[in-house]
Each structure stands twice: as structure tokens, then as C-alpha cells.
Amino acid sequence: MRRRLGLLVFAPLVLAGCGSGDKASTAEDGAGGKSWVVVNTGSATPSAVPSRGTGTRSPLPSGFLPLPTATAKPTVAGTSTCPPVKGNVINGADATAGATSGTVTWYDPATSDIVEYRITAISQDAMLGPQRDVGWTVVTPGATCGYRTATVTGLNRDTRYVFSVDMVTSRRVQGNDGTVAATVARSRVVKTS
């Protein structure tokens, strides 16, 4: 309630500075300075007398902002054998680690816009100096939905890692073809032996 009350008190103050008609109003500087010049909208000359109450009135009561309109959210299609992918959610990936490699398993919805998957391992152990880049392991998406597995090699022994799966999808923006990569799965921390 306190936040809403603060918004109701603050909103009229902000809206009052915007003006509600074609003409701006004047204000006196609290330090005894000069009034600022009043200019008619679209005119380079100041008005002789500021006017109040002229112009087009807002259809909304003074001091209130319109509420957002309710829009229907798109539904994601899927089947019982191929559940839909939820947008902007990083789903879990399962990972196991060996001495210098790790195996990652994640869900692939096998939609037609998926170009490839890129999997990497991110060290969770703090080290001095530059960090070694493991690089990406690239996997082609499957023809049907299901779980995919990839092995990331070249890891350090006795090191904790989180495995990250990025999905590269094709996107058509303003007539141009391109791709976009986003992380879709991440594992818990696993340690190499």
C-alpha cells in the first residue's frame, strides 16, 4: 500500500510538469530569480499572459495513468511425447565428469529453426592469471525430440565445472537471415577426478 500511495502522490507531480494544453505555464524560482519564459507550442515568441485550463482535456481523470490493456499470451504447442520449450527458462542439464572430460545430457525439442547446439564447461575454481578457454563442442540437433548427449574434452583434473548448453536458432529479422544463440540448459557443479 505504501508503494501505491507513493506512486499516487508522485504521479500528479510528474504529470503537472508536462502541461495539459498547447501552452506552457510559468514558475517562480524559489531563490527570488526570474520567471521562465512561456512559449506557445509551435511558436518562437513568448505568450503575453500564461493561460490555464485551455486546450484539450485528457479523457482520463487528472493524476491517473491508464492501466495496461490485457493481451492474450501466446501458447506454446507441444505433444505428450515432445513437450514444448519454455521461453527464457534455463532447463536443467545432467552432467557427469571423468578425469579430463565431461558428459552432458539435455532435452532437444527438435524444432525446425534449431541450427546447432554449443556446449562448454565453465571452471568454478578461482585461479590466478588468465583462465584457459575450453571452447565449444558443437552438436547437430536431432530429427525428433528427445535427450541429446555430448562429451566435452580438454578439462583440467580435480577441477569443478558447470556445463552450459547454448541453442543456435535461425531468425529472420527485417528480411535478413541470421542466427541467435541463447543458453537453454545448465548443469549443477561437477568435479573432474
N, C-alpha and C positions, 0 to 999 in steps of 0.2 A: 504494500500500500504506500509505503514511504517513497519508493521509486516512482510510482504512478503520480503521486502528489507532486513530486519534484518536477516531473515532466509537464504536468498541467500548469504549474507556476512558471516554468521556464519557457514553454512554447509560446504563450502570448507575448512575452518579451522579445523573443526572436522574430515572431511574425510582425510585431509592431514596427520593427526597424525596416521591414520590406516595403511598407507603404501599401495602400489598398486602392489607389486610384492612379490617374495619369500624372499627378503632381506629387512631388516630394514635400515633406514638411521641414520646418526649421527646428533647430535646437540651440540652446544657450550653453556655452561652455561653463562648467561649474566653477572655473577659476577666474571668472569675470572676463573671459575672452569674447571675441566677436562671434556672432551667429554665422552659421554656414549658409551659403547661397542656395536659394531654392530655384530649381530649373524645371521647366515643363518638359515632359517626355518628348523627345524629338526636336526640341528647340535649343538653340545655343544661348538664348537670352534668359536671364532670371525673371521669374514672375514678380509682379508688383506686390501682391499680397498672397501669402500662403492660404490655400483653401483646404477645408476639411469636409469630409462627407460627400465629396463629389466623386464621380467615377462609377465603375461597375462594381456592384456588391457581389461578394462571394456567395455561392449557393449554400455554403456551409456556415454554421454558427461561428461567430468570431472566436478565435483562440483554439479551435479544434481542428485536428488534422484528420483527413479521411482515413477510414480503415481499409486495409488491403482487401482486394476482391478475392474471393475463394476461387482457386483454379484447380481443376482436376489434375491429380498427379498421374503421370504415365505408369501403366502397369507393365511389369517385366514378364514376358512369356516364358514358359518352360513346361516340361513334362515331368511325369513321375520318375522317369529314368534319367532325364537331363534337367536338373533344377536350374533356374535362372541365376545369372551372376548378378550380385547386388552391386550397384554403382557406388564408388567412393568408399568401399569397405575392403580392408586388407584381411583376406581369409587366411586361415592357418595353413602352414606348410609343415609337413613332418620331415625331420632330418635326423640322420644318424651319421656319426663320424668315425673314420678309421684313423690310421696313423698320419697320412698326408692328403686325405680326400674326404669328401662328404657326399652322401646320397640324399637328395631332396625329392619329396613327393608332394604334388599339389593337384588341384582339380582344374581340368581343362574343359570349358563348355563347348569347344569346337565350333564356334560361330564363324561365319564366312569372312568377317572382317579381321580376324586374327592373322597376322603375318608371321610372327615368331615369338618365342619366349626367350628371355635372357636371365640367366641365373648367376648369382655371385655370392661370395662369402665375405662377410664383414667382420674383421677381428674385433673382439670385445676386450682384449688385453691392452692396456696402455703401454706404449713403448717410446723410448726416446728417439728422436730423429724422424726422418721420413718413413712413412708407412708403405709397406710393399703392396702393390696392387695385384689382386688375384686375377682380375679380368673377368670376362663374361663367358659362360658356357651357353651356346645357342642351341635351342631345341625347336624343331618344327612342330606345329600343333597337329593334333590327331584329326582323323576324318570323322570320328564320332566322339561324343563327350565321354569323359572318364578321367581317371587319375593318370598323370604322367610322372615319370621318374627321370632324374638327370644326376650325373655324378660330376662334382666339381673337384678338380685335381690341383696340385701345387700348393696345398695348405701347409702351414708350419706345424710341427709336432707340439704336443702339450699346450695348445692354444684354444681359447674359447671363441666360437664363431656364431653369428646369426646369418642364416641363408635368406636371401631376398630373391623373389621371382618377379620380373617385370614382363608385362604383356605388351607387345608392339602391335598396334592395330592401324589399319588404313583409315584415312579420313579424307573426305572431300570438303574443302573449305573454299568458298567463293570460286568454284570452278577449277581449283588447283588440287591435284592429288598430293597426298603426303602421308606421313605416319606419325603416330603419337605413342610414346611409351609411358606406362604407369605401373607402379608397384601394385601387384594384386595378391601376393602372398608373402608371408614372412614366417620364419621358424622361431622356435624357442632357442635359447643358447645351448649349444652342444660343444663338447670339448674333444679335440683330437687326442689320440693316445701317444 
